[in-house]
Amino acid sequence: MVKKKKISAGDRTFHIAVLVIVFLMCVITLYPIYYMLIVSISDGNAVLRGDITILPKGINFGAYKAVLSNEYVPKAYLNTLIYTVAGTLVSVGMTALCAYPLSRKEFYGRGIFTGIVVFTMFFDAGIISNYMVVQSAGLMNSIWAIILPGAINVWYMIIMRTFFSDIPEELFESARLDGANDLTIFVKMVLPLSKAVLATMVLFYAVGFWNQWLQPLIYLNDRSRFPMQLILRNIVLGTDAALSKSMSASADMATMSLNIKYAVIFITILPILMVYPFVQKYFVKGVMVGSVKG
């Protein structure tokens, strides 16, 4: 019979302290999201009085009705999904294609090319220059104006390059002995072995595209192409005339304003909250890239 290891009083105290700290961190992290939810479904007068803390009062889904009845919100939601999916696929693909050759020792001049790429991480041309390039390329008011200017994040490329560099060299030698070329090795060997870092990059890029609002603000002038974040910005600033009209039709503007804002914010962050648990295990592996060599 295996005896249980006796835990000392000091270890028990330490474990309890860790659990308490983790619990408090979870509360601090999750409470703002929970607060947004309960405010968005509470009575507007109770919200204005500041009565909402733990539980909703006078449950009312009028804010969500007002938001979803806005003609631009469903379209903006669809636009955001399209920008996020297309942008993530393009960015992850281009980042992998850039990182792989820079990870190979036999690539002539990889140090020079790496230096050129890293240089762009510290020195940027600025918004005006980027705007002129996008305009000259004829990308204004299109999906490509959102995707292409920031298609490759240099820091993410470095993370992916480090991961590729850690793949044992013996695997590459064996593949070449079997007659595989660089493209075959990359597609059939490197990518399947890199699921952790690829999933991490998908999460990073997807969150970035989902939260993007500055580039749409600069490059898009057709309201039907606006992403959700730009609609959210207009609502928070009180410049969304269509939503203001629907609010006035459903309830008093001042009473519903906070409910509307929190409802839109909650709707906006909901997809990311739903996706994260499924990629969390890959995320933990990906962020540890390069920390342990072996």
N, C-alpha and C positions, 0 to 999 in steps of 0.2 A: 504493500500500500504506500502510495506516494504521499509524503507529508507536505502540507501546505507551508510555503515559506512564510515565516513570521515577519510581519511588517512592523518596523519600529515606530514609536510615537512621532519621531521627527519626520519620517517618510509619510506617515498618515496625514500629519499636519500640512506637509508640502502638497500632497495630492488634493486635499480639500481646498487649499489656497488656490491651486491651479484651476480646479473646477469652478470655484467662485469667480475667478478672473475671467475665465472663458465664458461663463454664463453672463457676466456683466457686459463683456464685449459683444456677445450675441444680442443682448437687449439694446445696447447702444446702436448697433448696426441695423437691427430689424425694426426698431420702434418708429423711426421716421417713415418707413414704408407703410407700416401698420397705421400710423397717424394719418397719412395721406388717404388711406382707404376709408377710415372711419369718418374723417371730415367730409370726404366726397359724397358719402351716403347719409349724412346727418342733416337735420333741419338747418336752414340758412341762418335763422335768428340765433339758434344755440351756438353756431359757429362764430357769429359776430360777437356774442357775449363772452366767448372764450370758455364755454362750459365743456368742451370736448377734450378729454384727456385719455381715458382708458376705454370707454365704451361709447358707441354712437348713440345719439339722442334724436328721436323723431325721425326714424329711418325714412329717407326720401331719395329716390333714384332720379329726381328731376335733372340733376346736373349731367348725368350720363345721357339722359334723353335729349337734353339741349345740345350736348356735344355731338352725339351721333346723328342728330337731325340736321346738323350743319352740312351743307352740300360738299364742302371742301375736305372735311375730316376723313371720311372713308377713302376718298381719292388720295389724300396725303398719306394715309396709312399704307395704301397699295404702292404708292411711289416709293415710300421708305423701304418696304419689303423688296422691291425691285432693285433699288440702289444698293441695298445691303447685300442681297444674294449675288447680284452681278459684280459688284465691287469687290466682295470677298473672294469670289472665284478668280477674278482677274488678278487681284493683289497677291493672293497666295501662290498662284501659278507663276507670276512674274518674279516674286521673291524667291521661290524655289529654283527657278531657272537662273537667277542671278547668283544665288548662294552656292549652288552645286559646283560650277567651274572654279569659283574662288576658294572652294574647300580642297581642291585637288592640287597636290604638290607638283604634278607634272604639267600643270597649266602655266605656260611661259608668261611672265609678267603679271602674275596674280597679285603680287605686292603692290605694283603700280596701280592696277585697276582697283584694288581694295582701297588704296589711299585716295583715289579720285572719288570713289563712292562715299567714303567716310567724310571727305571734305564737304560734301553737300549737307551733311548732318549739322555742321557747325556754321556754315555760311549759306544763307538763303538769299535769293534774288529780291525777295520782297513781294508784297501784294500787287503793286503796280506793274512790275515786270511780268509776273505770272498772269495777270489779267490781260496784258498786251499779247502774250504768247497764245493764250487760250482764244482770244478774239481773232488773232491772225490765222490760227488753225481752223477757224470756223466751227468751234465747239460750243459757242455760247448758246445757252438755253437748251442744252441737250444733256443726256445722261453721262456722256463722256467727259463733260466739263466737271462732273462730280467725281468720276472714277479715276481718270488718267493722271491729273496733276499730282496726286498723292498715292499712286498705285503701289510704289515700293517704299516701305518704311525702312530706313537704313538700320536702325537698331534691331528690328525684327529680322532683317537679312543677316545681321551678324550672329544672332542667336541661332538661326537655321544653319548658317555656315559652320558654326561650332559643332552643332549636332551631327552634320554630315561628316565633319572631320574625325569624329569619334567612332565612326563605323570602321571595324577592323579591315586593314588593308588586304588581308588574306582573302576576304570575300570578293574584292575587286579582281585580284589575281586569278582566282578560280573562275570567275565569270569570263574573263578575257581568254582563258585557256579553253573555255567552251565555245569561243567564237563570238561572244557578245560585244557589240560596239557600245560607245558611250551613251547613246540614246536608250538602248535596251537596258543597260545597267541602271540608268537613272529611273526609267519607268517601272521596270520589273523587279529591281532589287532595292534601290535607295528609297524610293517613295513608300513601298510597303513596310520597310524597316523604320520609317520616320513618322508613324501614325501619331505618336505623342506630341512631337513638335508641330506637326501639321494641324492637329486639333487645337493646339494652343494658339497658333497663328490665325486659324479660323475664328476663334473666340475674340482675339485681340482686334482683328480687322473688322469683324462683324459689329462689335461694340463701337468701334470708331466710326464706321459708316452710319450706324443707326443713330448715333448722337450728333452727327455732322449737321451744322447749321450755317457756319460762316461761308463756306464755298457755295452752297445753294443761294445764300443771300446775295453773294457777289455775282454769280454767273447765271442765275435763273431770274427771268422777269415775267414768265408766264405762270400765273397763279395755279393753273391746273397741274403744273409740274412740281409744285412745292412739296418737300418732304414734311413729315409730321413735326419735326423739331422747329421748322420755320413757322408752322401754324401755331405751335405751342408758344413760341417767342411772341408772336403777334397777340395771342390771347393774354399772356402775362403782362405785356405792355399796354393792353387795352386798345390795340389798333385793329382788331378783327371785327369789321363792321357786320359781316354776315352772322357771326356768332352772337354779337351784341344784340342783333335784331331778334334772334331765336330766344335769347335770354329774356328780352323784354316781353316777348309773347308768352313765355312760360311762367315768369315770376319777376319780382322786383330785381333790377340790376344789382343794386348794392347788396341785397340779401344773398344772391346766388353767385356773386363774383368769386369768392374764395372756393366754394364748392366746385365751380367750373374749372378753376385753375388746378386744383388737386385731382379732379377727375381726369383731366387731360394728361397731367403728369403721370398718374397711375397707369392709364391706358398706354402711354408711351413706353414706360419701363417694363411693362408686363411680359412682352416676348423675351427679353433678355433674361428675366427672372425664371422663365419657364425653360429656356434652353440651357442655362448654366449647369444645373444638376447633372445633365447627361454628358457634359464634357469636362466636369470638374476633375475626374481622375486623370485625364490627359493633361489638364491644366497644371496640376501639381507636378507631374513628371516633366512637363515642358519648361517650367520656370526653374527647374533644377539643372538644366542643361549646362554642362561645363563645370559644375560644382564638384563633381567627382570624376576622376579619370580612372579608367580600368578596362 
